[in-house]
Amino acid sequence: MLDQIAGFGQIIIADLVLSGDNALIIGMAAAGLAPELRKKAILYGMVIAAVLRVVFAVIATKLLGIPGIYFIGAILLFWVCWRLFQEIRENIDEKAEHALEAAADETEGYTGAPRRSLKSALISITIADVSMSLDNVLAVAAIADGDTRQLVFGLGLAIVLMAFAATLIMRLLAKYPWISWAGLIVLLYVSADMLYRGVFDERTGLLALMS
């Protein structure tokens, strides 16, 4: 029971702290469009991010049983931790908050004649979302460790946060940076645990490949 509660708590923190760069890219791309296109860019950008998370989650559940995949996943998750550390130092959440607010305000951002199409903005958002969605799904899948309820919860929460509370979450993280640092600690713990299993687990570790 306590393990379940701890798992859900870790997933909530991971979803919160990993949503910053996603919100920043969507907000910046939308703010660069003419005002009448911004809401569409934000909506479509979030739909793209949601679809990518579902796709990556399905792939992740299929791959986690392969020997050695936990080791690879741990290395990737440590890279996510390094990126998150850099983002915290660069106040990425505050920048994301301002970008989303500018995109929502028709008097801010770019207000002239269209100089960029909605299609080109969405292509930029999709390319960036591939990496960010993979980061999010990898962290949630590692924490869930095969628990379908936790995986679905983490995936659903990430989508809901992006769709309905992105600006609020960015404001919260910008005001209370300790939440991001707590999230980094959680992800480092998950990465270390994943690395241990990726080496020593009898079923999915590197030792399983040698036996």
N, C-alpha and C positions, 0 to 999 in steps of 0.2 A: 504493500500500500504506500509506504513512504517513498519507495523507488519510483512509483507511478507519479506521485505528487512532485517529486524532485525533477523527474523527466519533463513533465508539463511546464514546470517553472523555468527550466533551462530553455525549453523551446520558445516560451514567451519572450524571454530576454534576447535570445538569438534573433528572433523575428524583428524585434524592436531595433536592435543595433545594426542589423544588416540592411535596413530599409533606407538608410540615408543616401547612399550613392544612387540607388534606383530613383528616388524622389528628385535628386539633384539633376540627373540627366533628363528626366521627363520635363521638369520645370524649366530648365534652360532651353531645351528644344522648343517648348511651347511658347516661351516668352519671346523667342526670336521670330515668331510668326505674326501675321496680322491678327488683330484682336478677334475677328470673327472665326478664326481657325483654331484658336488656342484651346477651347473647351474640347473640341474634337480630338486634338492632339493628345491632351491629357487622358481623355477617356480611352482612345485607341491604344495609347502607350501602356496604360494599366491593364487593358485586356491582353495585349501581347505578352506582358510580364506574367500575367496569370496563366496563360496557355503554356508558356515555356516552363513554368514551375510544375504544372501537371505532367508535361512530357518528361522532364528530367526526373520527377519523382517515380514515374513508372519505370524508367530506365534504371534508376538507382536500386529499386527493390529487386530487379532482376539480376543485377550485377553483384550485390553484396555477399552472395553466397559463394562467389568464385574465390578460390585460394589466392592470396596475395593482393586482392582488391582493397582490403582494409589498409594495407601499407601504403598503397598509392593514394587512397583517400586521405590518409593522415597527412601525407606530404602536401596535398592540395589544401587541406584544412589549415595547416600551419601557414601556408601562403595567404589564405584568407585572413588569418590572425595578423599577419604582418601588414596587409593592406588596411585592415581596420585600425591598427595602431597608428598608421600614417594619417588616416582620415580623422581620427580623434585629435591628433596634434594640429591638423590643418582646419579644425572647426568645420568639418564637412556638413554637419547637421544644421548649423546656423546658415551656411550658404544655401543648403537645400530649402530651408524654411523661406528665405528671401526669394529664391527662384520660383517656388510655388506661389507665393503671394503676388509676385510680379506678373506671373502668367495669368492669375485670376483677376488682376486689376487691368481693365481695358485702357487705363490712362498711363500705365507703365509698360516697360519693355518696348518692343518695336511697334510703332503705330502708323508707319507710312504705307505706301503701296506694297503689295505682296512682292517680296524679293526671294522667297523660298517657298516651295510647294509643301503641302501637307504630306505628300508621298515621301519627299526627301527627308523631312523631319522624322517620319515614322521609320524610315530605313536606318537613320542614325540611332533612334531609340532602340530598335530591334537588335542591332549589332551590340550595343552596350548592354542590353537586357540579357543577352545570352550568357555573358560572364557573371552578371549579378544574380540572375536566377539560379545558375549552377552553384554559386557560393551558398545561397540560402538553402537550397534543397540538400546540398551536401551536409551542411551543419545540422539540419533537422533530421535527416536520415541517420546520421551518426548518433545523435542523441536518442532517437526512437529505437535504434538497434533492433529492427524487425517488428516492433510493435505497430501494427497497422493503425490503431486508434490515435497514437501519438503522431504518426506521420500525417494522417489525414487532418488532425487538429492543427498541426504546425503549418501545413499547406494552406488550409482554409483561413487561418489567422493571418498569414502573410498577405493573402489576397484581400481580405476584409480591411486590413490596415491600409493597404495601398489605395483601395477604392473609396474609403469613407473617412480615413483619419490621417492621411499622409502629412498634411500641414500641421495638425495638432501634435503628432508624434515628433516631427522635426523640432517644433517649438519646445516640447518637453525635453528632448535630448540636448538641445542647445542650452536650456536653462539649468538642467541638472546633468552635467557631463559625467558625474560619477556612475550614472546608469550605463553609459558606454564603456567605462572602464570595468564595471562589473561584468558586462557582457563579454569583454575581451578575456577576462579571467575564466569565465565559463567555457568559452571556446578553446582556450589553451588547455584546460582540463580535459575537454572532450577530445581534442587532438592527441594529447598524450595517451589517453586511454585507448583511442583508436590505433595509435602507433604500436602500443604494447600488444593489442590483439592481432594487429597486422603482422607481428613477428612471431609471437608465441602461441597463439590459438591453434589448437590441434586440428580444427576443421578449416579455418579460413586464413591462418597465418602462413608466413613464409616457410615455417617448419613443416607444414603440411605438404608443401611442394617437394621437400627433400626426403620425405619418408616414403 
